[in-house]
């Protein structure tokens, strides 16, 4: 029996080994190499020159990095407030009514587009003398003088709105799944006790939506931190790097300026912040879930 157990374990290891090797090759080795490059001066030619913490010092003291950090914070807050909030609103308004799926469909269509396509569409509307400016000027409405994509931080705000246009639908879908998983008995009992509207939502529906909220908010935090494609398509981080995010700064330092060491330092900083934010948020949600479960 012991020999048979050993054979099963060996067979299991042999089956897992190729997948494990692929994960190490594709994921962990590039991370380790990026970590190494962040301590070197390297332009893609020759051998990397070890410079210690010089790249991290240059990164923290650089004006472009501080601007990118500010814009990334705006993106995280914006993607939490707009796509998540509006997605929850759409899900609640369309839930339980006839044709609710058709009402959610227009919000889901933009999610089928790529971030670059969304950026191109919104650039057509918000660009210099674009569709929005011409419409406001034709209707003699205020706002036609605004330079939507040229002035910071206005350009970051309107790009957050463009991202929200794309992300509301999938968030509404996730919240709808959460609403459908709520048992009907507590809702009916609460309605019999006179709970309706915001009172019903705040005291019963919102707490029961915690699993869906955890997923939606967690994904929104990660997406906000690594925003790249919409910014690259709409402003390329300009003007004068005023709308860059950390992901775009990493790309520019590495592939445009050929400063692989500095780009690797920004990449490691962004990775650490993303992982830390995800862990802190998930641990907090698990702690709240355990405390509420213990209270019941």
C-alpha positions in Angstrom: 0.0 0.0 0.0 2.8 2.4 0.8 4.5 1.7 -2.5 1.2 2.4 -4.4 0.7 5.6 -2.5 4.3 6.7 -3.4 3.6 5.9 -7.1 0.5 8.0 -7.1 2.4 10.9 -5.6 5.1 10.6 -8.2 2.6 10.5 -11.0 0.9 13.6 -9.6 4.2 15.5 -9.4 5.0 14.5 -13.0 1.6 15.9 -14.2 2.0 19.1 -12.3 5.6 19.7 -13.1 5.1 21.0 -16.7 2.5 23.5 -15.6 4.6 24.6 -12.7 7.6 25.1 -14.9 5.5 27.1 -17.4 4.3 29.4 -14.6 7.9 29.9 -13.3 9.1 30.6 -16.8 6.4 33.0 -17.9 5.6 34.8 -14.6 8.2 34.5 -11.9 11.4 34.7 -13.9 10.4 38.0 -15.7 9.5 39.5 -12.3 12.9 38.5 -10.8 14.7 39.9 -13.9 12.7 43.2 -13.7 13.6 43.4 -10.0 17.3 42.9 -10.9 17.1 45.5 -13.7 15.6 48.1 -11.3 19.0 48.2 -9.6 21.0 48.7 -12.8 21.6 51.3 -15.5 20.7 49.6 -18.8 19.7 51.0 -22.2 19.0 47.6 -23.9 22.6 47.3 -25.3 25.6 45.8 -23.6 25.6 44.6 -20.0 23.5 46.2 -17.2 25.6 48.3 -14.8 24.7 47.9 -11.2 23.8 51.3 -9.6 22.0 50.3 -6.4 19.0 52.4 -5.4 19.8 55.2 -7.8 16.8 54.4 -10.0 14.4 54.5 -7.1 15.9 57.8 -5.9 15.5 59.3 -9.4 12.0 57.9 -9.6 10.8 59.4 -6.3 12.4 62.8 -6.9 11.2 63.0 -10.5 8.4 65.4 -11.4 6.9 63.1 -14.0 6.6 60.3 -11.4 4.8 62.5 -8.9 2.4 63.7 -11.6 1.8 60.1 -12.7 1.2 59.1 -9.1 -1.4 61.8 -8.6 -3.1 60.9 -11.9 -3.2 57.2 -10.9 -4.8 58.1 -7.5 -7.4 60.1 -9.5 -8.0 57.0 -11.7 -8.4 54.7 -8.7 -10.9 57.0 -7.0 -12.7 57.7 -10.3 -13.1 54.1 -11.2 -14.5 53.4 -7.7 -17.0 56.2 -7.8 -18.3 56.2 -11.4 -18.2 52.6 -12.9 -18.9 50.9 -9.5 -21.5 53.4 -8.3 -23.3 53.7 -11.7 -23.1 49.9 -12.2 -24.8 49.4 -8.8 -27.5 52.0 -9.7 -28.2 50.3 -13.1 -28.4 46.9 -11.5 -30.8 48.0 -8.8 -33.1 49.9 -11.1 -33.3 47.1 -13.7 -33.6 44.3 -11.3 -36.9 42.6 -10.8 -38.7 44.5 -13.6 -39.9 43.2 -16.9 -37.3 43.7 -19.6 -34.5 44.4 -17.2 -32.0 42.5 -19.3 -32.8 44.8 -22.3 -32.3 47.8 -20.1 -28.8 46.6 -19.1 -27.8 45.7 -22.7 -26.9 49.3 -23.9 -24.5 49.5 -20.9 -22.9 46.2 -21.8 -22.2 47.0 -25.4 -19.2 49.4 -24.7 -17.5 46.6 -22.7 -17.2 44.6 -25.9 -14.8 47.3 -27.2 -11.1 47.5 -26.5 -9.7 50.3 -24.4 -8.0 51.7 -27.5 -11.3 51.7 -29.4 -12.9 53.6 -26.5 -10.1 56.0 -26.5 -10.4 56.7 -30.2 -14.2 57.2 -29.9 -13.9 59.7 -27.0 -11.0 61.4 -28.7 -13.3 62.2 -31.6 -15.7 63.8 -29.2 -13.3 65.6 -26.9 -10.5 66.5 -29.1 -9.6 70.0 -30.2 -12.7 71.3 -32.0 -14.2 67.9 -31.5 -17.9 66.8 -31.7 -18.7 68.0 -28.1 -17.1 71.4 -28.5 -18.9 71.9 -31.8 -22.2 70.8 -30.3 -21.9 73.2 -27.3 -20.9 76.1 -29.6 -23.8 75.4 -31.9 -26.3 75.3 -29.0 -24.6 78.4 -27.3 -24.0 76.4 -24.2 -21.1 77.0 -21.7 -18.1 74.7 -22.0 -17.2 75.1 -25.6 -14.1 77.0 -24.6 -12.8 74.1 -22.5 -9.8 72.2 -23.8 -10.9 68.7 -22.7 -7.8 66.8 -23.5 -5.2 69.6 -23.3 -5.6 70.9 -19.7 -4.7 68.9 -16.6 -6.2 67.5 -14.5 -9.4 68.0 -16.7 -8.0 65.5 -19.2 -7.6 62.8 -16.6 -11.2 63.4 -15.3 -12.7 63.1 -18.8 -10.7 59.9 -19.5 -12.0 58.5 -16.3 -15.5 59.2 -17.6 -14.6 57.4 -20.8 -13.5 54.4 -18.8 -16.7 54.5 -16.8 -18.7 54.5 -20.0 -17.0 51.2 -20.8 -17.1 49.6 -17.4 -20.6 50.4 -16.1 -22.2 47.5 -17.9 -20.0 44.7 -16.6 -20.3 46.0 -13.0 -24.0 46.2 -13.4 -24.0 42.6 -14.6 -21.9 41.5 -11.6 -24.2 43.3 -9.2 -27.2 41.8 -10.9 -25.8 38.3 -10.2 -25.3 39.3 -6.6 -28.9 40.5 -6.4 -30.2 37.3 -7.9 -28.4 35.3 -5.2 -30.1 37.2 -2.3 -32.9 35.0 -0.8 -36.4 36.4 -1.4 -37.7 35.5 2.1 -35.7 38.2 4.0 -36.7 40.8 1.4 -40.4 39.9 1.7 -40.2 40.0 5.5 -38.5 43.4 5.5 -41.2 44.8 3.1 -43.9 43.4 5.4 -42.2 45.3 8.3 -42.4 48.5 6.3 -38.9 48.7 4.9 -38.8 50.2 1.4 -36.5 52.2 -0.8 -33.3 53.4 0.7 -34.0 51.9 4.0 -34.5 48.4 2.5 -31.3 48.9 0.4 -29.1 50.2 3.2 -30.1 47.7 6.0 -30.6 44.5 4.0 -29.7 44.5 0.3 -26.3 46.3 0.6 -25.0 44.0 3.4 -26.1 40.9 1.4 -24.3 42.3 -1.7 -20.9 42.2 0.1 -19.5 39.2 -1.9 -20.3 40.9 -5.2 -19.1 44.3 -3.9 -15.8 42.7 -2.9 -15.2 41.4 -6.4 -16.3 44.5 -8.2 -14.3 46.9 -6.0 -11.3 44.7 -6.0 -11.2 44.6 -9.8 -11.8 48.3 -10.0 -8.8 49.1 -7.7 -6.5 46.9 -9.8 -7.8 48.3 -13.1 -7.4 51.9 -11.9 -3.8 51.3 -10.8 -2.7 49.7 -14.1 -4.6 52.0 -16.5 -2.7 52.4 -19.7 -4.6 51.8 -23.0 -7.2 54.6 -22.8 -4.6 57.2 -21.8 -2.3 56.1 -24.5 -5.0 56.3 -27.1 -6.4 59.6 -26.0 -3.5 61.8 -24.9 -0.3 59.6 -25.0 0.2 61.0 -21.5 0.4 64.6 -22.7 0.6 67.4 -22.9 4.1 67.4 -21.5 3.4 64.2 -19.6 0.6 65.9 -17.6 -1.9 63.0 -17.9 0.5 60.1 -17.5 -0.3 57.2 -15.2 2.3 55.0 -13.5 1.8 52.4 -16.2 2.3 54.9 -19.0 5.4 56.3 -17.2 6.8 52.8 -17.0 6.2 52.3 -20.7 7.7 55.7 -21.6 10.9 55.3 -19.5 11.5 51.7 -20.7 10.5 51.7 -24.4 10.6 55.4 -25.5 13.6 56.7 -23.4 15.4 53.3 -23.4 16.0 53.7 -19.6 15.2 50.1 -18.7 16.5 50.5 -15.1 14.2 53.4 -14.3 11.3 51.7 -16.1 11.9 48.6 -14.1 11.9 50.6 -10.9 8.5 52.1 -11.8 7.2 48.6 -12.7 8.3 47.2 -9.3 6.8 50.1 -7.4 3.5 49.7 -9.3 3.5 46.0 -8.7 4.1 46.3 -5.0 1.4 49.0 -4.7 -1.1 46.9 -6.6 -0.4 43.7 -4.7 -0.5 45.6 -1.3 -3.7 47.4 -2.1 -5.4 44.1 -3.1 -4.2 42.2 0.0 -5.2 45.0 2.4 -8.6 45.4 0.8 -9.3 41.6 0.7 -8.2 41.1 4.3 -10.4 44.0 5.4 -13.4 42.5 3.6 -12.7 39.1 5.0 -12.4 40.5 8.5 -15.7 42.4 8.1 -17.3 39.2 6.8 -16.0 37.2 9.7 -17.1 39.8 12.3 -20.6 40.0 10.8 -20.8 36.3 10.6 -19.7 36.0 14.2 -22.3 38.6 15.2 -25.1 36.5 13.7 
